[in-house]
């Protein structure tokens, strides 16, 4: 059968694409928080660097956003793979979501109270 309106027969999977997008955003936020945990004097965010440090207002907001985006990515990745069409984007959404949850979950569980040596 010929192509209809130029379609190749592939269907879009918007749920896994949304999961991938929010997973990447959550991963970026968590990566910034990890960077400022191990290198508190870092100046990557310029004038906002003081607020990203532990106890700053921006730190708490970024931590909550990373947790929310991580949960959204994990739920989207699971939901996209339930239909049996599990593709690379749903797996990536799961991985990025779990990575985005690393800093908020470990902070919530008070793993950082003991203090970890810097691996850098």
Secondary structure, DSSP 8 states (H G I E B T S, - for coil): ---STT--S----HHHHHHHHHHHHHHHHHHHHHHHHH-TT--TTGGGHHHHSTT-HHHHHHHHHHHHHHHHHHHHHHHHHHTS---HHHHHHHHHHHHHHHHHHHHHTTGGGS------
